[in-house]
Amino acid sequence: MGKINTKVTDSVNFFMGNKPADLTAKYGSPLYVYNEKILRERCRDIKNLVTYPHFSINYSAKANSNLAFLEIVREEGLNVDAMSPGEIFVELKAGFKPEQIFYISNNVSKEEMQFAIDHNITISVDSLSQLEQYGQLNPGGKVAARFNGGIGAGHHEKVVTAGKKTKFAINPENIPEFKEILKKYDLKLVGINQHIGSLFMDGSKYVEGVKAILHIAKEFDNLEFVDLGGGFGIPYEKLNDQPRLDLASLGKELDEVFKEFAAEYGREITFKVEPGRYISAECSVLLGTVHAIKHNHEDKYAGTDIGFNVLQRPIMYDSHHDIEVYNDSEKIEDITVVGNICESGDIIAKHRMCPEMHVGDTIGVLDAGAYGYCMASNYNNRLRPAEVLIRENGEVQLIREKDKLEDLLKGMKGLND
């Protein structure tokens, strides 16, 4: 196998001796492939972010909620966030205890909220009306709340989750009314949280957001924790040597902020962060197969089986993913890599310089572990792919089966059924 354009997976020994084409031949194409060693390394990166003693990491499971994946995260000593009863259900199956799960709700029904209450899981509300609902369901209970510190950041407007244009969180000017509702239902506020947005590569905006939420925290006595949110970015353009987020510098800044706040607040409360992408993205390569090569006027296309039903990020966020081509071609060419969905927007990578591709070649979409499989669908009645894990000893383990045609009918009822 040639080494052209495979410097990323080669540099980290991603496949550990397993050939991409052999993996797709055995488990089907497309195929999500995870590397256990890289996943564990990313968990440890965040665990060592600061020296402050009361520091907790809640992995944001919405990025990747595969059962085996969550089991590894738990083994590494991380806690976990949840955004739905479904995530709570899977996290409990993965071995997390209720006290290790933080349910960050957003516009949820009484039934959803009651599900978390019944499972003794701490709930964060993000509006006054949702706090009122919680108080009606669980008077005298403990609750957390999401506040908008006014600082937003992210790689796309759709993932900026704080500031002036967002559906999330309670604004600081509503604190007096918020306190009235707490008193009305005898609720104990145990923590506050925020999330400024997703995929920052410069830590300064995050620190600014941390200072903003801690300013709000001073409005409340006896907090047990402040959750600062996630958004830690990873370099998606590794083939262009994009630098990594400087975690060491960020950690030093956060340590100073934490210690200063603890001194002013009068005690060392727990600080939480909730990384999702940083933990999950880089441990996965999405493999696919080239099924067509064509020219359309001036453009050359490689048609693959990686439609946006398999990976939505490029069509939803205009996101960049590096592409590797697993062949021996020495010719580099400008090509647009597309999928097999009946939409013109079904584009994985536009005008990329790649090794010349041929029908039957295996390609890899890098850094696909965050918001990859978990956003996959059966659009066009396409089957969702399998997921496999390369263990630390190099063995490959199936951690999710590929859909079968019969799965498309699950839950459906015909007119005469």
N, C-alpha and C positions, 0 to 999 in steps of 0.2 A: 504494500500500500504506500502510495506517495505521501509526502509530508507537506504538499502545497496547501496553503491556506488552512492548515490544521494546527497552527501553533498554539492555539488556546487550549484545546483538549490535550495536546501533546505535553504542554508545559505543566499540567496538573495530573497527568496520567489518568485522565477521566475514565477511560474505558477499561483500564487495568488489564490489558491483554485481550479483551473481548472485541471482536470486529463488528462495527456497526451493521454491516450487511448481514452478518450471521444473526444478530439480534432481531432484525426485522424479519428475517426468514423464519425464525422460530416463533416469534410472538406477534407478528403482523406489523404492517406499515399503514399508517403512521404509528409511532411508539414513543411514549414518554419514558426516558431513562434517567434514573437518579443515582447519584454517587453518595453512599453513606458517609464516607470519610469527609467529603467536603461539607455535607450537612452538619456533621458534628463540629467541624472547625468553625463554621459560622456561628453556631450556638455559643461556642467558647469565646469567640471574638467579643460578643455582646456581654457575656458574663463578666469579662475583664475590663469593661468600659471604664469603670470608676473604682476608686478605692473607698468611697463612702460606704460605711458598714451596712446600712439598711437600704439595700438596693435589690429590686426584683424585676425580672424580665417576664413579661406576658407575651408569648408568641401569638401573633395575630393570625388565627387559623383561617381567616377568609382567604389568605394568600395561597394556602395549600392545606387541605384538610384530610388527606389520605390517612387511613388508620395507622398503617405502619410508620408513616412519616411522623405522626403525632406521638407514637410510642417512642421513637428515637428522641424527639424533642423533650419528652418527659424524662427519659433516661439521663439526658444531659442536665437536668436540674432546673429546667424552665417551667414557668407556669403558663397559663394560656388565656386568651380572650375568646369571647364568643359573641356572635352577632345574631344568633337565631336559636330556637330550640333544637333545630337539627344539628347545629355545631355543638351545642351542649351535650346532646345525645351521643355523638361520635366521640367527643372528648372524654366523657365518662367511660365509654367503652375502651378508650385508649389507656385508661388507668389513672386519669387525673381525678383528684378528690374535689368535692364541691368547693372547698376553701381555696383551691388552686385556680378556679375559674372565675373570670370577671366578665359579666354579661353587660356589654355596652349597647343598650337598646336604642332604637331609633324609630319612633312612630309605630309602636307595637300595640297589638290588641291586648285586652284584659287576659285573654287565654294564654297568650305568649308570656306575659308578665307573671301570671300565676304559675306557669310551668317552672320558671326560674325560682320563684318563691318556694314552691313545693320541694324543689331540689336543694334548698338552702344555699343558693348561689347569690353572691353580692351583685346587685343590679345598679347600673348607672342610667339615670334618666336624662333626657336632653331638652326638655321643655317644661314650662310650668304646668301645662295640662297633663303631661305624663307623670309629673310628681304628684299631682292631685289624684290621678288614677292609682298610682302606687299606694298613696296614703289610704285610699278607700279599700284597697285589697289587703293591705298589711299594716294597719295602724299600730304604732309603737315599734315598728321595725327599723332596721338599719338600711341606709340607702346612700348611693353616691350620685354625683351629678356632673354632667359635661358642660363646661363653660367655654365661651368664646373669648379668648384673650385678645382678639383683634389682629393677630399675626397669621397670615396664610402663606403657604408655599407648596409647590408641586410642579411636576414636569408637564402638566396639562391642566387646563381650566376645569376639567371634569373631576380632578382629584385634589383640588384645593378645598380643604374642609374647614377653614376658619377665615375670619376677616368679614368684610361687609356683604359678600355675595355667597352665602352658603345656607343650606337647609339645617345645618347642625347647630346644636348647643344653645345654652342660655346666655343672654347678654348681661354684662355686669350691672347695667342700670336696673335689671329686674331682681337684684339681690334682696331688696326689702320685701317684695312680695313673695319671693322664694322662701325667705325665713318665716314669713307668716304661715305658709302652707306647712312647713316643717312643724311649727308649733301647733297648728290646728290638728294634726294627726299624731303628734307626739313622736315624730320621726327623729332618729339620730343620724346626722350626716357624718359618715365615716371617711369619705374621701371625695376629691374632685378630680376631674380628668379633662384632657383636651387632645386634639389631634390636628395639627396645622395643615397636613397634606402629605402627599406621597412622592418619594424619590427626590430628596435634596442631596446634593453633592458638596455643598458648602455648609459647614456646621454653624455659621454665624446666625443664619435665620432661625435655626432650631433653638439656639441659646436665647435669642431675642424672644422667641415664643415661650420658652421656659420661664424667663423673668416675668413675662406678662401674666402667666397663669399663677405664678407664686405671689404676685401682687394681689390677685383675687383670693388666693388661699388665706391671706392675712385677715380677710373679712370673717373667717370662721375659726372658732376655738375648737380645740381637741380633735383635730383631724388625725386620722390614723395614717393616711397616705395621700400622695398626689401622683397621679398618673400623667406623665408628660407626653404621651403619644409616641408614635413611631415615625415612619417616613424615611428611615435611613436608606440612602441610595446605594446602588451598585453600578459599576461601569459597564454599560451595555455595548460600548464600542471598543472592545478589547483588541480587535484587529487593528485599530488605529491607536493603540497604546493609551487609551483614556485612563487617567489616574484614578486611584481609588479614593473614597471618602477617608479623610484623615481622622480615624477614630481616636488615635492617641491624643491629638490636640483637642478634639472635642471633649474627650473624657476629662482632661485637665481643667477645661473651662467649666464643665458641669460640676466637678468636685468643688471648685471654689464657690459656685453658686449655691450648691447644697449646704456647704458648711456655713456660709453666710446666712442663709435662710434659717437653718437650725438654731444658730446663735440668737437671731432676732425672735424666732417663734417660741424659743424657750425649751425645745426638746428636738431630738433627732427622729422625725417621722420617717416613714418608708417612702422612697421614691421609686416609681415604676416607669418602665418604658415598654412599648408594645411593637417591636419590629415584626414585620411579616416578610416583605420582599428581601431584606438583608439576609434573613435566615434561609429562605427557600429558593431564591431565584437561581443562584449560581450552581446549585447541585443538580441541575437537570439540563439535558439536551433532548430536544424533540427531533426524532429521526423521521424521515420521510423518503419517498421514492419519486424519481423523475419519470413521468409517464409520457411526456410529449415535449418536443422542441419545435418552436415555430418562429417565423418572422412575420410581423405585422407592420407593414411600411418600414419605418426606420428602426423599430424596436425588436429585440429578440427576447423570447419568453421561454422560461422553463416551467412547464406545467407539472405540478406535483399533487400528491394526495394530502397535502397539509392545507386544507381549507380553513376558513375562519370559524367553522364549527369546532375545529380542533384547537386553534390558537386565535383568540379574539383581539389581543392587544394591538396588533398593527392596524386593524380596521377601526377599533374603538378610540384609540388614543394617538394614532399616527406613530406608534412606537417603533423604535429601532431594535432589531435583533441581528447580531452577526450570523453569517451563514458559513458553514464549512461544507466542503464537497469532498467526499471520500472516494477519490479516483486518482489516477496517475497522470492526469492531464497537465502539461506544462504551459499550455496557452491560457492567458488570462483575457477575459472578455467582459464587456458591459452587458449585463443581462438582468431582466426583471423576473423574479421568482413569484409564481402565482399558485393558487390552489384550485380546487375542483368544484367550487360552489357557484351556483348560477347568479352571480353578482359581479359587476365590473370592479367593485371595490375589494374583491377577494385577492389582495396582494400582500405577500409576506415581505418582500424586499424589492424596492424599485431602483433600477439602474445601479446595480452593485457590480464591482469588479471581482469576478469569481473565476476559478478554473473552468475551462470549457466543459459544459455538461453534456451528457448523452442519455438517451432513454435507458432506464434501468439503473442509473446511478443512485446511490444513497447520499442524502444530504442531512446536515444537522443544523437545527435552529438553536442557537446557544441561549443560555440564561432563561430557560423556559419554565422554571419551577415555581414562579410566583404568578398567580392569576393566569395560569395555563390550563391545566386540566379542570380546575374548579370552575372555570367559565365556559368549558366545552359544552356543546349541545348536540342535539340530533337534527339540526336544521338540514333541510333537504332529505330528511330521513337517513342521514349518514350515521354510521356507527361510531360511537366514541371509542378511542383507542385503549389498549392495555397500558399499564404502568409496571415497570420493572425496577428493581433496586440492585445496584452493584454493591455487594457487601464489602466490608473492609478487607476480606481475604480474596476478593476478586470474583467470588461466586455470584451468579445472577439469580435473583428471587422474584417471582411474579407477585406483585402486591395489589394488582387489580386486573381482573379479566377484561378482555375486549368485549364490547357489546355483541350480542347475537341478534339476528334479524327478529327473533321472537320477542326480544326485549322492547322493540318498538311498539308492540301491542299491549305491553303491561299496563293494566289499569283501564284500558279502553273497552268499551262495550258496543258491539254492533247492534243494529236496529232489531235484530231477532234474537239477541242474547238474553 
